[in-house]
Amino acid sequence: MSPSRSISTQNELRQARSSVRFCYLCGQSVVAGEYDSALASVNKDHVPPKKIFSASDRVNPLILNTHYSCNHGWSLADSLFGELFALYNEREFTEEKPPILETQEFSHKATGEQFDAITGVDIKQLLCRILRGFHAALYGEFLGKGTEISISLQFPSVSFEDGIIAEGLHPMHSEVAWKLYNSRLSNNCDRVEIYNSKCKYICVWDKLDNGMVCCLFSISIYEWEKMVDLRLVPESCCVGLLMPKTGIPDGAAVVNGIELPRPLIPIYNPFRD
Ligand SMILES: [Zn+2]
């Protein structure tokens, strides 16, 4: 078994930052004189954004170089994402500094139950950015714009107009979670564990039946699997697939087919005990 890639220690984080010599958002070089002047200057980006984490958890962050024009437009989105975790990051709101995240009441047509739904934050879009950063740091490769990314989020999206759940867990969620759970327990996955272990990412590579290469991943931020509404979904953690056209990176962990006995109840959270 090849040793898995891991990024968590200070050394590994430093190494990742210095070896990634391209902007993880656009793929162009960050070396002076090697990129378009239209991209302005080079600055740095915390991946994921530090606004998510409490001051005491902002240790061992992953910092990558990027272009100013590639990352400067994300501040509001980062703040919204950070507010999702207000319970964990000790964000305090006052009259002068009220929350900017908006909630709206949702009445489920099928059951008549009431829910508070969050509006105005595109979690998948924010996750795609984090995935690009982790992929760059783990494999030294840019996750090209043409890469298909499929995310099964544990938070359903709702249609206020129709009163229906527009998108729940993906039908493949439990299968992907099961493979990741096996890979994690058999130490056969690549991983990023940062921000005082409050952000954990695991991934393993596999071939689909149609021969396409994909990277199965799961990401946990402050145990957000516990933030799900159990009336709508089982305890689950975000999983997904990346399908880069460049194939399996050198040294990446690949699914080895070794499986534990299947439990009676499907697993939706690869990080569960
Ligand atoms: Zn860039």
Residues whose N, C-alpha, C, O or C-beta is under 5 A from the ligand:
A	BS01	ZN	C23 L25 C26 H67 C70
